[in-house]
Amino acid sequence: MSLLNRSLGLGRRLAEGRMTEVFDFYTVHRGEDPDTLQPIDVETVIAAGVKGRLKITSSSVSEKDIAGQSPAVMQREVHVPLGAVNVGPSVFVRVVSSASDPSIVGRVFRTGMRSAGGQVTAARYPVEEAS
C-alpha cells in the first residue's frame, strides 16, 4: 500500500469522524392527490439516513454592488462518505438530525453540481438552501 493510499484512508476516517448530521437525498416531481385531485409535490427518496456534515465554506459580503446594494454571499457544502450517495445537480438534501447543531434539523438544500472525485477524503456537494 502506497503512502498516498494510507494518507487518503486516514483522511477519510478523520473526515467521517466529523460527520455529525444525517441527511435524506431525494427528488421532487408534481403529482396528483388521489382524493382531492389537487396537484402535490411527490418526493422520491434516493438515499435515506446518510451520515455527513453541513459545512459553511464562506460567508461574506460581495464587493460588487448590485442595484446599489452589497449582497451577502454564503457558500455551503454537504459532505458525505465516499460512495454513500452519488447524485448530480438539483437533488434535494434534508437534514434529518444533527448531534452538533439542532437548529439545522429540517432545513432543505439543493445540490448545485456533482461532487468532485479522485483523491478526496469525502464527497462534497455544493448546495444552496431551498427552504
C-alpha positions in Angstrom: 0.0 0.0 0.0 1.4 3.4 -1.0 1.9 6.4 1.3 -0.8 8.2 -0.7 -3.3 5.4 -0.2 -2.6 5.3 3.5 -2.9 9.0 3.8 -6.2 9.1 1.9 -7.5 6.3 4.1 -6.6 8.2 7.3 -8.0 11.4 5.9 -11.3 9.7 5.0 -11.6 8.2 8.5 -10.9 11.7 10.1 -13.5 13.3 7.8 -16.1 10.7 8.7 -15.4 11.3 12.4 -16.5 14.9 11.9 -19.8 14.0 10.2 -22.4 14.7 12.9 -25.5 15.2 10.7 -27.9 12.7 9.0 -29.3 13.5 5.6 -32.0 12.3 3.2 -31.4 12.8 -0.5 -34.5 12.9 -2.8 -36.1 14.3 -5.9 -39.4 16.0 -6.3 -41.9 15.8 -9.1 -45.5 17.0 -9.5 -48.2 14.5 -8.8 -51.9 14.5 -8.0 -53.6 13.8 -4.7 -55.8 10.8 -5.4 -58.6 12.0 -3.0 -58.7 15.7 -3.9 -57.2 15.5 -7.4 -55.2 18.6 -6.5 -51.5 18.9 -7.6 -49.0 17.9 -5.0 -45.2 17.5 -4.7 -44.2 13.9 -4.6 -40.8 13.0 -3.1 -38.7 10.1 -4.4 -36.0 9.1 -2.0 -32.6 8.4 -3.5 -30.8 7.7 -0.2 -32.0 7.9 3.4 -30.1 8.1 6.7 -26.8 9.2 5.1 -24.3 10.4 7.7 -22.5 13.6 6.8 -21.8 17.2 7.7 -23.1 20.6 6.6 -20.2 23.0 6.2 -20.4 26.7 5.6 -17.4 27.3 3.4 -17.6 31.1 3.4 -19.8 33.9 4.4 -19.0 37.3 3.1 -20.5 40.4 1.7 -19.9 40.8 -2.0 -17.6 43.6 -3.1 -19.7 44.0 -6.3 -22.7 46.2 -5.9 -26.0 45.0 -7.4 -28.6 47.8 -7.8 -26.6 49.9 -5.3 -26.5 47.1 -2.6 -23.8 44.8 -1.5 -25.3 41.3 -1.3 -24.3 38.8 1.3 -22.9 35.5 -0.1 -22.9 32.3 1.8 -21.4 29.1 0.3 -22.5 25.8 1.8 -21.4 22.2 1.2 -22.8 18.8 2.2 -20.0 16.3 2.9 -20.8 12.6 2.9 -18.5 9.5 2.9 -17.3 8.4 -0.5 -19.7 6.0 -2.1 -22.6 6.8 0.3 -24.6 8.5 -2.4 -23.8 9.7 -5.9 -26.1 12.4 -7.2 -25.9 15.3 -9.7 -27.4 18.8 -9.7 -30.9 19.7 -8.5 -31.3 16.9 -5.9 -32.8 17.9 -2.6 -31.0 17.2 0.7 -32.9 17.3 4.0 -31.1 17.5 7.4 -32.8 14.7 9.4 -30.7 15.1 12.6 -27.6 16.8 13.9 -25.6 16.0 17.0 -23.8 19.3 16.8 -26.5 21.9 15.9 -30.2 21.0 16.3 -31.2 24.3 14.7 -30.4 23.0 11.2 -32.7 20.0 11.5 -35.4 20.2 8.9 -33.5 22.6 6.6 -33.6 21.6 2.9 -30.8 22.2 0.4 -30.5 21.6 -3.3 -27.3 20.3 -4.9 -25.6 22.6 -7.4 -23.4 20.1 -9.1 -21.8 16.7 -8.8 -19.2 16.1 -6.1 -15.5 16.3 -7.1 -13.8 13.0 -7.3 -10.4 11.5 -7.3 -8.0 11.8 -4.4 -10.5 13.3 -1.9 -11.5 12.5 1.7 -15.2 12.9 1.2 -17.8 13.6 -1.4 -18.5 17.4 -1.2 -21.7 18.7 -2.8 -22.1 22.4 -3.2 -25.6 23.3 -2.1 -28.0 26.2 -1.8 -30.8 26.5 0.7 -34.2 25.6 -0.7 -36.4 26.2 2.3 
